[in-house]
């Protein structure tokens, strides 16, 4: 198995005016792909996608991920088609449901989450192929799509990714999508479990996919000559994720999953604070890419061995442009050369 591609996530805290320069630097330094999250209420993914694409020449840019509920899939298809027409072969759209509390703020609660993803991707594929959505609602009727056809169809429809977590959703992703954007804080154990679920879905297809189902895997990232300082940088965010996702397979498939649940029960409203205080370094080592350059390279390799097609780094320095540039340069000069070097 060769060395994995290593990509970059533009963090939600990135000031919009720095998206172009950061994307350009990532391409210059040799990162394989760039992903932009749509975290409400931070970066608008469509504007950010086009800015990153316009500032670069070769690097693929993905949205990881836009909510199927916030935009009607016909509107999403129109946006994706325009971007693909302007930057052929470089657009990687990802579709998910969105974070439940944020969806609740907008009153968005589909009758079926599985149907929302299935119907959304069906409409996207129909329209991006230049066909007409002639019928009304389909499946559980989450979306209506009547007599819709795009005027500007891409020469080749881009691959469609999902961003999902649970086993039923992951099997659906394998069945209908071209790739799955794997959540940050994924351990090798979770990635192996996820890959098994996706492969079950791929096996349901009437025909084999034209290309293997890709798993770009996001990873919280901090590189520092002092491993303790790197761990300290990722600890608060890991604790926050664990406090909200203790019941998710992202956490529960790990050997320490029951311990996370116990800490959440003890911590109550301050579960994140208690987890940050008491979780051992071994959890951080499983859930992040944090440490000195050699350690970070080994963690990237472990995720690749567990099934990641690309490891997409999320540097925890996004608010400071000088720190972002320094981190990207250290990564390109000291970490990437060691990945897969044996």
C-alpha positions, 0 to 999 in steps of 0.5 A: 500500500502506497503513501496516502494523499494528505489534504487540508481542511480550511477551518470554519474560523478562517476569515473569508478574505484569507480563503484564496491565499490559504488555498493557493499556499496549500496547492503550492506546498503539495497538499493533495486536496482541499475541503471546506466545511459548511458550519453554520454560522461561519463560512458559506460553502458555495462562495468559499468553494468558488474562491478557493477554486479561482485562487488555484489551478489544479487542486480539487476542492470539496465541500464537507459537507453542505446540508441536504435540508438547508438547500433544496437539492435542485438548488444545490445541483445548480450551484454544483453544476456552475462550479464544475463548469467553471473548474472542470474535474476539481469539484467534490460536493459533499451532502449530509444532514447537518448538526441537529441543534443547528437544523432545529434553529431553522425548523428543519426536521425531515420525516426520514433522515435516510430518505432525505439523503437518498432523495437529495442524491437522486435529484442531484444525479438526475439534474447533473446528468442533464436529465429532467426531474419530471415527477413530484416527490419520491420515497417518503416525499422529503423533497418535491422536484417537478419539471426541473432541468438545469440550463448549464450542465457539466460535461462530466458530473462530479463525484458525490460524497456524503458526510454521515455517521451511523451504520444505516447511513453509511450503508446507504452512502456505499450504495448511492454515493461515490465517497464518504467524508469521514468525520474528524476524531476518527480513530483507526478502529472507527475507520475500519468499522466505517469501511465495513459498513460502506462496503456492505452498501457497495455490495447492494448496488445492481452494478459495481461502481465505476471507481472505488468508494473514496474515504477522505478522512478528516483529522484534528491536527497539531504539529509541535516539537514538544508532543505535550504541547501538541496534545494540549492544543487538541485536548479541549476540542476533543473533549467537546466532541466526546461530550456531544458524541459519546453515544455515536459510533465515532466514540462507541466503537473504541475500547474506551467508549464506555469510559467516555459515557461514564465521564459524561454522566459524572460531568453533567452540564460540564462533561467537556470540562471533566473529559478534558481534565481526566482523559488519558493521552492515549485517547488523544493519540487515537483520535487526532494527528498531534505530536512532533513531525515523526509522530504525526507522520505515523498517525497519518500512516495508521489512518491510511492503513485503516482505510483512509484514501486521503487524510485531511488535516484540520490545523487548530490554528486557523484564526492566525494567518501567520500560524496557519502559514507556519503550520502548513510549511512545517507540515510540507517540509517535515511531516509529508516527506516522512509519510510512507517513507518506511 
